[in-house]
Structure formats: C-alpha cells, structure tokens
Amino acid sequence: MKDLRIGVIGTGGRGQLARHAHKPGQGSRVVACCDVNPKALEAGREWYGKDVFATRKYQDLLAMDLDAVFVTSPDFLHEEQGVASLERGIAVYLEKPMAITIKGCDRLLRKAKERKARLFVGHNMRYMTIFRKMKELVDKGAIGEVRTIWCRHFVSYGGDAYFRDWHSERRYSTGLLLQKGAHDIDMMHWLTGSYSKRVSAFGNLSVYNRCGRRKESELGNAMFNSAHWPPLKQKGFSPKIDVEDQSAVIMEMENGIVGSYLQCHFTPDSCRNYTLIGTEGRMENLGDGPDSPIFLWNQRADHYRIIGDEVHRGDKADDGGHGGADPVIVKEFLQFARHGGKTTATPEAARMAVATGCQATLSLRSGGTPMKVPAV
Ligand SMILES: NC(=O)c1ccc[n+]([C@@H]2O[C@H](COP(=O)([O-])OP(=O)(O)OC[C@H]3O[C@@H](n4cnc5c(N)ncnc54)[C@H](O)[C@@H]3O)[C@@H](O)[C@H]2O)c1
C-alpha cells in the first residue's frame, strides 16, 4: 500500500496532532508543512525529517502532490485555508470549530460537495472513551427517552489559553461560546441525537478584563501553568479582550429536548460535566478523564444520592492526547481519506455546532433575545 502524502497547515500548536499520521511505510507520511512561525517549521523538520517541504505560504503547500491535508491553524483561517484545500479535491482534516461564522461553514460544505472532496472536522471529544460509553448507554435506552441535557464546563486554564492571544478577540474567534463551546455543543447534539433549534444566552467579561495586560508590541502566546492562581493576580493578557469569560445558554432542541450549557473560564479545577435526564433515569460523568466514573441513577429516592445505582467507565484509552481520542480520530480520518464512508464526527454536525454557538453569542450580545438556529 502506497503511503498517503500528507500536508499540515498550522504545524505548531494543535498541528502536532498530525504526528499521529506520520507513519512512513505504514500507510501515511507527512511530506509538507506550513506555518508562519519559523520555530514551528523547525519542529516540523524534527518530527517529519529534514526532507519535509517547509513553507510559510499555504498556497505553496497546496501546489504539491498531496492526498490529504490537516488544517490546524487558528479558527479565523479555517474557512479560507479549508476552501483552498477542498478546491484541490483532496481529503481535508479541518480542526474545530469548522469556521467562525455560519456562512463560512456553509461555504466549506458547498465546496466539498462541488469538488467531491472528503471533508472531516476534528471533533475529537466524540472519540474519547468516556463519552463513547455515555453515548452507548444513552443509545441503548439506559435512562429511557432523553428529555434534558445540561453541560457545565469548568475551565481552570481559561486565563492561560484564551485571553493572551487571538482567542481574546471577536474578529478572530467570534467568542468563546463558539471557540470552546463548539466541542460541548457538538457533544450535546451527539449524545441526544438532536440539534438545537432556538437559543437564548447571557454572559459577560467579568474577571480577565481586570488582569494585567501585555504591551501591544509584545507577541501574544498561551502560557499554561497551574501555578497561575488566583485569576485576578495574573498578568500578560491581550491588550484587547472583547470576548466573554462566562456564559450561560438555554437551548430548545429538536424532539422537545431542553438543554443548558454553562461555561466559566476562571474556575480552580477543570471538567466537562454532562448530565442527561431521561424518562427512566439520570446519567452524569464525574470527571472527564478516561478512568472517570459515569454514574447512572435509575431508582427513585427523595434525597440527593452522590453515588449512582450503576457505575460505568469507558474502555481503557490508548495513549495519546485528549483521553486517547487523538490517535483514534487521526486513524479514522486516514481511513476516510483513503476509502470514504461513514465517520463518527461529521461536517454537517460541526456546522450545527457553529450555528448554535454563533446564534447563542448573538443572543448573549443582544440582551438574551432568543435566536433561531438555521438548519443545514
Ligand atoms: N480538538 C482539540 O482538542 C483542539 C485543541 C486545541 C486547539 N484546537 C484547535 O486547533 C486550532 C489551532 O489552535 P492552537 O491553539 O494550536 O493555535 P495556535 O495559535 O498555536 O496556532 C496553531 C499554529 O498555526 C500557525 N499559524 C498561525 N497563522 C498561520 C497562517 N496564516 N498560516 C499557517 N500557519 C499559521 C501558528 O504559528 C501555530 O504554529 C484552533 O482552531 C483550535 O480551536 C483544537
């Protein structure tokens, strides 16, 4: 079997995901990388060999003979670089969020259809073993018919990751309800098998606007450090911050399911907690690591019970990023690039996550006015 020839646009940061696709002689090899940062290109040469084609211009990379490309650059570049990649008719792994506007997503969907190109969007949470188990339990009716879903997203590293660089500005990310929320919204849609139809949201910027800023002339960069605590003592933040650091969304979903999504960027600990309530029980994950328990309550009791009637766990995760999800999602993408077929994450669902995040952001910035979410 000939190796798939792969390019990476946005080699540093999240682009390291493509390292799972570099298996010379075993089906795929990274032959080209693009990044505007020379250090990322240097790292690319280290990971993919000194012969790898390295460029600052994605157009040069796309001019090469490639079978597939990873687009792992910042969100605001996904539409332009994704459309240019699809234009080549090759398979595209596009990072989430698919784009920062609904129009941008629809343009990508249209281009993929027009060029018959294989488009895949990197919603890797669908590949985490703990959430696969939750999905399996829901689908086999373990809590009856799902009527309610809540997600609480605690982000301890919010100040490290989202308020120091491009993430902090609406023009680059739309807002964190989309940038970060796209993952959770997609999970809420996936777990319930239902899309949002109408949303109403509230939120504000209430903590990180009060922290120390870097100078305009200094380069912005994420700075992960668990010693960064408490939030109000932190500095080095973007000169311009116009995204919210907390938000709350209420969703009216298809089939009468009601959802709510809460996101906070200044918590001491981190977790994505999903609670699903059905006609025969309630389910909730406590912690989101591969070994975290999923509690399932299916007996009536008129007081709070911390421990569920049943405890489930995901299968043991492989090594690799994001609870073992990253190697698995890359493997599925390579299979899809070669043979096509069905995938766990889909571009249509990715577009619905963006549409819901965008309309929720619009609602949040319009005093909570309910907004319709346009269907694909
Ligand atoms: N699925 C996940 O779990 C996950 C995790 C982290 C990030 N992401 C997504 O990955 C993407 C990248 O995020 P990040 O945190 O790595 O961002 P980043 O700012 O570190 O950028 C990634 C790389 O793209 C490069 N880049 C910037 N502009 C470019 C351009 N014009 N052309 C080519 N390369 C360019 C940067 O130099 C960097 O090396 C985002 O869309 C983000 O939402 C997804």
The ligand as an ORCA input file, in Angstrom:
! r2SCAN-3c Opt
* xyz 0 1
  N      -9.693     19.499     19.088
  C      -8.962     19.919     20.101
  O      -8.894     19.295     21.139
  C      -8.190     21.199     19.962
  C      -7.244     21.558     20.925
  C      -6.545     22.745     20.745
  C      -6.795     23.547     19.657
  N      -7.728     23.188     18.744
  C      -7.982     23.999     17.547
  O      -6.802     23.971     16.762
  C      -6.616     25.205     16.089
  C      -5.242     25.766     16.438
  O      -5.199     26.088     17.794
  P      -3.803     26.388     18.529
  O      -4.124     26.605     19.937
  O      -2.820     25.376     18.140
  O      -3.456     27.803     17.863
  P      -2.043     28.486     17.594
  O      -2.228     29.943     17.742
  O      -0.989     27.821     18.425
  O      -1.815     28.172     16.050
  C      -1.518     26.895     15.565
  C      -0.356     27.012     14.558
  O      -0.822     27.715     13.401
  C       0.189     28.636     12.998
  N      -0.353     29.693     12.151
  C      -0.882     30.891     12.527
  N      -1.227     31.605     11.433
  C      -0.942     30.838     10.358
  C      -1.067     31.031      8.943
  N      -1.566     32.162      8.431
  N      -0.660     30.034      8.139
  C      -0.132     28.892      8.641
  N       0.036     28.666      9.961
  C      -0.370     29.609     10.808
  C       0.766     29.115     14.326
  O       2.051     29.705     14.156
  C       0.818     27.832     15.123
  O       2.024     27.136     14.948
  C      -7.761     26.101     16.529
  O      -8.764     26.103     15.556
  C      -8.287     25.458     17.807
  O      -9.656     25.675     18.011
  C      -8.421     22.018     18.876
*
